Amino acid sequence: MSTEHEGAAERPASALSEDLHAHARATTSPPELTREQIERLESIYGNRYLLEAAPDHKLPRHGMSAREAKGLVEQETVLDGLPARNLATFVTTWMEPEADELIRDSLRVNFIDHAEYPQSAEIEQRCIRMLADLFNAPGETTGARTQGSSEAIMLGALSLKWKWRARRQAAGKATDKPNLVFGGDVHVVWEKFCRYFDVEPRIVPLKPDKYTIGAEDVEPHIDENTIGVATVLGTTFTGHADDIRGINDYLVGLKHEQGLDVPLHVDAASGGFVWPFLYPKSEWDFRLEQVRSINVSGHKFGLVYPGIGWLVFREKADLPEDLVFYENYLGKRDATFTLNFSTGSAMVLAQYYNFARFGHSGYRYVMETMKYNARTLAKEITAAGEFEVVGSEQDEQLPLVAFKLKGEHAYDEFDVAAQLAAQRGWMVPAYTLPPNAEHVKIMRVLVKETLGQSLTVCLGNDLAEACKALEAKGHMHPQERKRVKTNTGF
């Protein structure tokens, strides 16, 4: 039995194709939408900025829905790197969901308003007292919450200058030529302080085989106009510490023999939450006589998101009274010692959350885990055969791996970093050291909570593959090399 469908099926394919084309020609295409019609449909379907540029030089004439605004920002930031692959940053990129919730709920609280939010202010003081105890302060002391270590360093260095000036004035001596001694291994904020507050920087240059400073390095630079010596606990270049004890012993001798009292400030931005747990017997803090102030970044190894730093003094007398301002803000008189004013309380509360959540044993566990994975990564890197690690397992060091190419190659560390980014998306910095070691090129990987055991092995393999690719093709294109992160301090 034959049907209409069977007859159609028996027609040649060419005839069917002609019929389809004829039907398409006969069908009237819908008219193109006008711009006005599209704008009306936007209220239903959204996606306004698929058809026009994002706001740039001035506010848009009309706004948009909340969902559209969120989508716009998400679309713009999709080109940013993934924080989990950012092995260059010291800053925390992950916290527990409970901490995220706490932060979200406290974003609207203005921390500076102590009259309305007195418990947030009390929690700040609790954190300062805990840090003072962690850093072995000899008794009651004081300090400040800051936006980060840069602000803490500015405030600590201002205290050094004010105390030096008071000593000079009491002795009837000139106060117009203050200087500050520090190594080339410090963060750029130290040079900023000197420029902003009219202090002569006396910078100790590094050496090709010595990336930190000691007593013999600072001794030639110190005189009666030296407001202090700044030392680093965990440099951003290699993760090692200056010889803080050696410098302290020299300054103690200088005070007793010549009557020249030169204080020490320890920049523990990175190391302040590492050394107490990994190297508790190492004396770098207030156990040393000349250490008068310490800064530490809560948003680095304090394991809090960006926006929190701390400054702790040895004793209350180390904070000059005329640097403290007393504000009558919304009905409450408060003492303030900051460069900023209004700021959220979220990161202060997040820091306190971590202190309560981890305690001493928890922080030690986290630091030991990162140290273990850093050593695993170091072995993976050296196993590739192309690199040598800066330092050894016996060194006191931040949980990171600093390494450089050994031997002669047709490519350099910047090429390796660019190839890693191109083939796997890893963000690994490459940089040169400060004077007089600027010819030394180094790569560095921060090993944090988000870089577990399997990823360290993966990264080691990826480094080996990057070198194989570069052996075959040589240097990366200059434009690709430009994308490599070269700043060491974030």
Secondary structure as UniProt FT lines:
FT   HELIX           4..10
FT   HELIX           13..26
FT   HELIX           35..45
FT   HELIX           48..50
FT   HELIX           66..77
FT   TURN            78..79
FT   HELIX           83..85
FT   HELIX           97..106
FT   TURN            107..108
FT   TURN            111..112
FT   TURN            114..116
FT   HELIX           118..134
FT   TURN            135..136
FT   STRAND          143..146
FT   HELIX           149..170
FT   TURN            171..172
FT   STRAND          179..183
FT   TURN            184..185
FT   HELIX           189..196
FT   TURN            197..198
FT   STRAND          200..204
FT   TURN            208..209
FT   HELIX           215..218
FT   HELIX           219..221
FT   TURN            224..225
FT   STRAND          226..233
FT   TURN            236..238
FT   STRAND          240..241
FT   HELIX           244..258
FT   STRAND          264..267
FT   TURN            269..270
FT   HELIX           271..273
FT   HELIX           275..278
FT   TURN            280..281
FT   TURN            286..287
FT   TURN            289..290
FT   STRAND          291..297
FT   TURN            298..302
FT   STRAND          309..313
FT   HELIX           316..318
FT   HELIX           321..323
FT   STRAND          325..329
FT   TURN            330..331
FT   STRAND          332..336
FT   HELIX           346..383
FT   STRAND          387..389
FT   TURN            393..394
FT   STRAND          400..405
FT   HELIX           413..424
FT   STRAND          430..432
FT   TURN            435..436
FT   TURN            438..439
FT   STRAND          441..446
FT   TURN            449..450
FT   HELIX           453..473
FT   HELIX           478..482
//
